[in-house]
């Protein structure tokens, strides 16, 4: 068996940067990426047979934990029948029925293969419905690697957006107007001076650049100003969807978006994304409408079964349980941070919402521009120490942690034991 370093060196020869998604590179952590070979429940095991409590959970999809027995059983049954048809099948119908029956503000759903693909389609749909071109987004909200969404704030004012990545044309970047979260007057001014805004897109719970919990009043402002200007409101619930209850942040706040995008939990760990809305909007998608979208593996039968067998286990009691698990985990971490090694980490706090949590040196942050610039340097020693203790977090200071139903009382006790071990 090759060592972790040997495998990573080999991977770097075959794959750009040695990884298939940048955050897996452990950039800035001064650690070699860990190669994992198996997982079960709340635990993940590397190729050296070291077992970790996992708080990354595949960056969010595994709300039940790794290798949930019911999901595994259903996947095995589906696999025995076939794994790709490229045709109509009953499995997506089951998942679509379940979702539309349990989410009051949508009539129809279109399954795709990732959150990025869901957002890409939602933006095209918004432009097709409204006949307008420009999109308002917010600094600190991540919407996948769609060209028009890989935009960062210049001065934070509309019209000063610039690409966050090479390969994005100026003309595409100019279609995106970017603001800081919480901005009101600038958005009013943008609508006053521009009648070509197709949509505002926002994570109602921004959770991909820290955990930036927004005021309900602000999200209500976005809802009202879009209505007033015949503009659509898109909620990107790729992370928060099905974690903040079955209806996500939209249901929790009672704010109805025009379009909502999903990913992660909706596939139960298999690659699924989706966009959903009322029928009068969704019927603009091909083949009934003129907004084109297609995908060879969209509504893949295994992915549909994985999603359905995951979501059908998320009862009201299950949501109460996962929130209880999260409270216990956060309490254990908080006490340890405060008291470990003469308060070595007492400056680090935990922000949480539902089953998400984030380590930060500042208690209350609502805008990306207010995140401390030294966040990575502050997080790096904590990450290294926890990895050494067999506690695995996402290898990036800006990523949130995820708790699952598998992080039960026994896991909490194990976490406490590992934290205080020498």
Buried (B, 14 or more C-beta within 10 A) or exposed (E): EEEBEEBBEEBEEEEEEBBEEEBBBBBBBEBBBBBBEEBBBBBBBBBEEBBBBBBBBBBBBBBBBBBBEEBBEBBEEBEEEEEEEEEEBEBBEBBBEBBBEBBEBBBBBBBBBBBBBBBBBBBBBBBBBBEBEBBBBBBBBBBBBBBBBBBBBEEBBBBEBBBBEEEBEEEBBBBBBBBBBBBEEBBBEBBEEBEEBBBBBBBBBBBBBBBBBBEBEBBEBBBEBBEEBEBBBBBBBBBBBBBBBBBBBBBBBEBBBBBBBBBBBBBBBBBBBBBBBBEEBBBBBEEEBEBEBEBEBBBBBBBBBBBBBBBBBBEEEBBEBBBEBBBBBBEBBBEBBEEBEEEEBEEBBBBBBBBBBBBBBBEEBBBBEBBBEEBBEBBBEBBEBBBEBBBBBBBBBBBBBBBBBBBBEEBBEBBBEBBEEE
